[in-house]
Amino acid sequence: MESKKTNLKRRTPLKVLVAKIGLDGHDRGIKIIAQALRDAGFEVIYLGIHNSPEEIVRAAIQEDPHAIGISIHSAAHMVLFKKVLQLLKKQHADEIKVFGGGIIPEEDKNKLLKMGVISIFTPGASMKEIVSTLKKQLSGC
C-alpha cells in the first residue's frame, strides 16, 4: 500500500488549499493569491472566511493538498498556526506543508518558520515571488 506522501509526489499539478482563519473577514488578498496560483497552474481549493483550525485540517485531510495556505490579519497568528500544525501531526498528515500571509511582525515570522511553517508572505510580496517560492518549496512534495 502506497503512503500518502508517495501519492503527493507523483501528483501534478501542485494542489493547495487556502483559507482565512479566525474571525477576520478581509479576503481580498487571499482571493488574489488564489487566482495567481491558479493562473500559474496550481489546483486551488478556497475554503472562504471564518475557518477554525479544525475545519481547515479536516478539509485538508479530505482534499489531500500538497500545502495549506492560511491568511490572517488578527493578532492570533502564533496560536492559530501552531494549532493547525499540531492537528496535522495528530492526524498523521504533517507531510502537508503550511504557508501563510497577512499582517505578521518580522519577529513572529521567524518564530513561525522555526515552528514548521514553510513561508510567510507579508504585504508587499509580489504574486511572482509567492508563486515562484511555493513552486520551489513544493516541487519535492
N, C-alpha and C positions, 0 to 999 in steps of 0.2 A: 504494500500500500504506500502510495507516494505521500510525502508530507505536504502540508500547506505551503511551506517555503519553496519546495521544488515546483509546485504549480505556479506560484507567483513568478519564479524566474523565467518560465517559458511563456508566460502570457504577455502578449502585446495587444494593444497599446498600454502604456502605463495608465493605471487607474487610481484616481484619488477621490476621496470622499471629503467634502468641505462643509463646514458648519459654523454658525455663530453659536457661541456657548454662553450660558447665563441669560440674564435679563436684558442685555444690550440689544437694541433693535436696529442699530446702524449697520445696514447691509450693503451699501453701495460698493465699498471696496472689495468685499468678498465676491460679489457678483461680477465685477470687472476682472478679478483674478481668475474666477471660474471660466469666464469666456476666453481669456487669454490662453489658459491651459487647453481648452477645447480647440482653439484655433491652432495650437501647437501640436495637436494630435493626441492629447490625453483624453481618456474617458473620465468624465467628471460627474459625480453624484453630488447634488447640492441639497442638504437637509433643511435649509432655511434657518430661521432665527429661533431663539429661546430654547436651545437644546441643553439638556443636562449631560454630564459626562457619561452616565449610564445609557442614555439614548444614543449618543454618538458611538460608543463602543458596541452596543447591540447592533446598530446599523452596519458598523464596520465588519462585525462577525458575519452578518448576513450577506453583505456585498463583496467581501474579500478584496479590498483595495490594496495597492502597494503602500499607500500612505493616507493619513488623515490630516487635513488642514483645518486649523482652528483659528477663527478670527475673534478677537476680544478687545474691547475698549474700556473695560472696567478695571478696577484695581485688583481683581481676584485672579489674575493670570497664574500666579505661583501655585495657588491651591488647585485651580481647575486643571491645569496641565498635568500636575502631579497625579491628580485623581484619574485622569484618562490613562496615563502611563501605568498606574497601578492596576486599573481594571483590565487593560490589555494583557498585562502579565498574569493576572489571576485567571483570565480566560485562555491562557497559553497561546496568545495571539500577539506577543510582543515583537514578532518579526514585522508587523505593520508599523511603519515609521510614522512619526508625528512631526509636523511642522506647523508654524503659526505666524500670525501677524497681528498688528494693531499698535496701540499706544502702550509700549513696553519699555521701561527705562533700561538703559545700557547695562547697568549692574545686574538687573534681573534677567536680561537677555543671556548674559554669560552663565548665570545660575541655571537657567532652563536648558541651555546647551549641555552643561555638565550633568543635568538630570536625565538627558537622553533625547531631548527634542533635537531634530537634525538641523533645522533652520528657523530663524525668526526674522521676518521681514517687517520693517517699520515704515511709516510714511516716508515717501521719497524713493523707495525702491522701485526700479523700473520693471515693467512687465517682462522685458527681455532678460533682466537679471534674475527674476523669480523663475521664469521658465527654464533658463539655462542651468541655474543652480539645482532645481529639482530634477531635471533630466540627468544631470551628473550624479546627484546623490541617490537616485532611484535606479540607475542603469544596472546596478549589480543585484537588484532585488529579484 
